[in-house]
Amino acid sequence: MALRPLKAADVRFLVIHCSATPPTANIGAKDIDRWHRDKGWLCIGYHHVIRRDGTVEAGRPMDQPGAHVEGHNAESIGICLVGGVDANLKPENNFTMAQMQALIDLLKRLRPTYPIATIQGHRDFPGVAKACPSFAARDWAANLGL
């Protein structure tokens, strides 16, 4: 079954996620792609992954709907920050300064293509029972004027 292409005009959300890995986990898009394929998914569910050092890696092609917010994949772009939990796997805002700067830069690059999209965290969607991305992404973005 072919996926309906994701068109920029349809994107209503730029969604920030976390990988729910401790800060010692040095993972990237290839690792998450493997995890998602092991679940039976087509490929990585996120469009971008931001590693601990601030490197932005490409995930799912931008013209394909993601697999990151059930019920909203056809209208959103998924961005995953590596980290987001402590050593006991409890939610923790432990993202590096390099990651946060890379996230700001990425959102600024995406904004012209998706001007009407709301920036928010995975947890900001109704019915989501997760802390992801382990910080108040909507408020953070609004405070930065994004």
C-alpha positions as a Markdown table, in Angstrom:
| # | Residue | x | y | z |
|---|---|---|---|---|
| 1 | Met | 0.0 | 0.0 | 0.0 |
| 2 | Ala | 1.5 | 3.3 | -1.1 |
| 3 | Leu | 1.6 | 6.2 | 1.4 |
| 4 | Arg | -0.1 | 9.4 | 0.5 |
| 5 | Pro | 2.6 | 12.0 | 0.0 |
| 6 | Leu | 3.1 | 14.5 | 2.8 |
| 7 | Lys | 2.5 | 18.0 | 1.3 |
| 8 | Ala | 3.9 | 21.1 | 3.1 |
| 9 | Ala | 0.4 | 22.7 | 3.0 |
| 10 | Asp | -1.0 | 19.8 | 5.0 |
| 11 | Val | 1.6 | 20.1 | 7.8 |
| 12 | Arg | -0.1 | 21.5 | 10.9 |
| 13 | Phe | 2.5 | 20.4 | 13.5 |
| 14 | Leu | 6.2 | 20.3 | 14.0 |
| 15 | Val | 6.5 | 17.7 | 16.8 |
| 16 | Ile | 9.4 | 17.4 | 19.2 |
| 17 | His | 10.0 | 13.9 | 20.6 |
| 18 | Cys | 12.7 | 12.3 | 22.6 |
| 19 | Ser | 14.3 | 8.8 | 22.1 |
| 20 | Ala | 13.6 | 8.0 | 25.8 |
| 21 | Thr | 17.2 | 6.9 | 26.2 |
| 22 | Pro | 19.6 | 7.9 | 29.0 |
| 23 | Pro | 22.2 | 10.6 | 28.3 |
| 24 | Thr | 24.9 | 8.0 | 28.1 |
| 25 | Ala | 23.3 | 6.4 | 25.0 |
| 26 | Asn | 25.2 | 7.5 | 21.9 |
| 27 | Ile | 22.5 | 6.6 | 19.3 |
| 28 | Gly | 21.3 | 8.1 | 16.1 |
| 29 | Ala | 18.9 | 7.8 | 13.2 |
| 30 | Lys | 20.3 | 4.4 | 12.1 |
| 31 | Asp | 19.7 | 2.9 | 15.6 |
| 32 | Ile | 16.1 | 4.3 | 15.8 |
| 33 | Asp | 15.5 | 3.1 | 12.2 |
| 34 | Arg | 16.5 | -0.4 | 13.3 |
| 35 | Trp | 14.2 | -0.3 | 16.4 |
| 36 | His | 11.3 | 0.9 | 14.4 |
| 37 | Arg | 11.8 | -1.8 | 11.7 |
| 38 | Asp | 12.0 | -4.4 | 14.4 |
| 39 | Lys | 8.5 | -3.2 | 15.4 |
| 40 | Gly | 7.3 | -4.0 | 11.9 |
| 41 | Trp | 7.3 | -0.3 | 10.7 |
| 42 | Leu | 8.3 | 0.8 | 7.2 |
| 43 | Cys | 11.3 | 2.7 | 8.5 |
| 44 | Ile | 12.2 | 5.3 | 11.2 |
| 45 | Gly | 9.1 | 7.2 | 12.2 |
| 46 | Tyr | 10.8 | 10.6 | 12.7 |
| 47 | His | 11.9 | 13.0 | 9.9 |
| 48 | His | 14.9 | 14.2 | 11.9 |
| 49 | Val | 17.1 | 13.0 | 14.8 |
| 50 | Ile | 19.3 | 15.3 | 16.8 |
| 51 | Arg | 22.2 | 13.5 | 18.4 |
| 52 | Arg | 23.8 | 14.4 | 21.8 |
| 53 | Asp | 26.5 | 16.4 | 20.0 |
| 54 | Gly | 24.0 | 18.5 | 18.1 |
| 55 | Thr | 24.4 | 16.6 | 14.8 |
| 56 | Val | 21.1 | 16.6 | 12.9 |
| 57 | Glu | 20.5 | 13.4 | 11.0 |
| 58 | Ala | 17.9 | 12.7 | 8.3 |
| 59 | Gly | 15.2 | 10.2 | 9.2 |
| 60 | Arg | 12.1 | 9.4 | 7.2 |
| 61 | Pro | 12.0 | 11.3 | 3.9 |
| 62 | Met | 10.2 | 14.7 | 4.3 |
| 63 | Asp | 7.6 | 13.9 | 1.6 |
| 64 | Gln | 6.4 | 10.8 | 3.5 |
| 65 | Pro | 4.1 | 10.9 | 6.5 |
| 66 | Gly | 5.9 | 9.9 | 9.7 |
| 67 | Ala | 5.1 | 7.3 | 12.3 |
| 68 | His | 5.4 | 9.4 | 15.5 |
| 69 | Val | 2.0 | 10.7 | 16.6 |
| 70 | Glu | -0.9 | 8.3 | 16.1 |
| 71 | Gly | -3.7 | 10.0 | 14.3 |
| 72 | His | -1.6 | 13.0 | 13.3 |
| 73 | Asn | 1.2 | 11.5 | 11.1 |
| 74 | Ala | -0.4 | 12.9 | 7.9 |
| 75 | Glu | -0.2 | 16.4 | 9.2 |
| 76 | Ser | 3.1 | 16.6 | 11.1 |
| 77 | Ile | 6.9 | 16.5 | 10.9 |
| 78 | Gly | 8.6 | 14.5 | 13.7 |
| 79 | Ile | 11.9 | 15.6 | 15.3 |
| 80 | Cys | 13.5 | 13.4 | 17.9 |
| 81 | Leu | 16.1 | 14.6 | 20.4 |
| 82 | Val | 18.3 | 11.7 | 21.7 |
| 83 | Gly | 18.0 | 11.4 | 25.4 |
| 84 | Gly | 15.1 | 12.5 | 27.6 |
| 85 | Val | 15.3 | 9.9 | 30.5 |
| 86 | Asp | 17.6 | 9.4 | 33.4 |
| 87 | Ala | 19.6 | 6.2 | 34.2 |
| 88 | Asn | 16.4 | 4.8 | 35.8 |
| 89 | Leu | 14.4 | 5.6 | 32.6 |
| 90 | Lys | 12.4 | 8.4 | 34.3 |
| 91 | Pro | 11.6 | 11.5 | 32.2 |
| 92 | Glu | 14.4 | 14.1 | 32.5 |
| 93 | Asn | 15.2 | 17.2 | 30.5 |
| 94 | Asn | 18.8 | 16.2 | 29.9 |
| 95 | Phe | 19.4 | 17.5 | 26.4 |
| 96 | Thr | 22.7 | 19.2 | 25.7 |
| 97 | Met | 23.1 | 22.8 | 24.7 |
| 98 | Ala | 24.3 | 21.6 | 21.3 |
| 99 | Gln | 21.1 | 19.7 | 20.8 |
| 100 | Met | 18.9 | 22.6 | 21.8 |
| 101 | Gln | 20.8 | 25.0 | 19.5 |
| 102 | Ala | 20.5 | 22.5 | 16.7 |
| 103 | Leu | 16.8 | 22.2 | 17.4 |
| 104 | Ile | 16.4 | 26.0 | 17.2 |
| 105 | Asp | 18.3 | 26.1 | 14.0 |
| 106 | Leu | 16.3 | 23.2 | 12.5 |
| 107 | Leu | 13.0 | 24.8 | 13.4 |
| 108 | Lys | 14.1 | 28.1 | 11.9 |
| 109 | Arg | 15.0 | 26.3 | 8.7 |
| 110 | Leu | 11.6 | 24.4 | 8.6 |
| 111 | Arg | 9.5 | 27.4 | 9.5 |
| 112 | Pro | 9.4 | 29.0 | 5.9 |
| 113 | Thr | 8.2 | 25.7 | 4.5 |
| 114 | Tyr | 5.6 | 25.1 | 7.2 |
| 115 | Pro | 4.5 | 28.6 | 8.2 |
| 116 | Ile | 1.2 | 27.6 | 9.8 |
| 117 | Ala | 2.6 | 24.6 | 11.8 |
| 118 | Thr | 2.4 | 24.7 | 15.6 |
| 119 | Ile | 5.6 | 23.6 | 17.4 |
| 120 | Gln | 4.7 | 21.3 | 20.3 |
| 121 | Gly | 5.8 | 18.2 | 22.1 |
| 122 | His | 4.4 | 14.7 | 21.6 |
| 123 | Arg | 2.9 | 15.0 | 25.1 |
| 124 | Asp | 0.8 | 18.0 | 23.9 |
| 125 | Phe | -1.5 | 15.9 | 21.8 |
| 126 | Pro | -4.8 | 14.9 | 23.5 |
| 127 | Gly | -4.7 | 11.4 | 24.8 |
| 128 | Val | -1.0 | 11.0 | 24.8 |
| 129 | Ala | 0.1 | 9.5 | 28.1 |
| 130 | Lys | 3.8 | 10.1 | 27.8 |
| 131 | Ala | 6.2 | 12.8 | 29.1 |
| 132 | Cys | 7.9 | 13.0 | 25.7 |
| 133 | Pro | 10.0 | 15.1 | 25.1 |
| 134 | Ser | 10.5 | 15.6 | 28.8 |
| 135 | Phe | 10.1 | 19.4 | 28.7 |
| 136 | Ala | 7.3 | 21.8 | 27.8 |
| 137 | Ala | 8.2 | 22.1 | 24.1 |
| 138 | Arg | 5.2 | 24.4 | 23.2 |
| 139 | Asp | 6.1 | 26.9 | 25.9 |
| 140 | Trp | 9.8 | 26.7 | 25.1 |
| 141 | Ala | 9.1 | 27.4 | 21.4 |
| 142 | Ala | 6.7 | 30.3 | 22.2 |
| 143 | Asn | 9.2 | 31.9 | 24.5 |
| 144 | Leu | 11.8 | 31.8 | 21.7 |
| 145 | Gly | 9.4 | 33.3 | 19.2 |
| 146 | Leu | 9.4 | 30.2 | 17.1 |
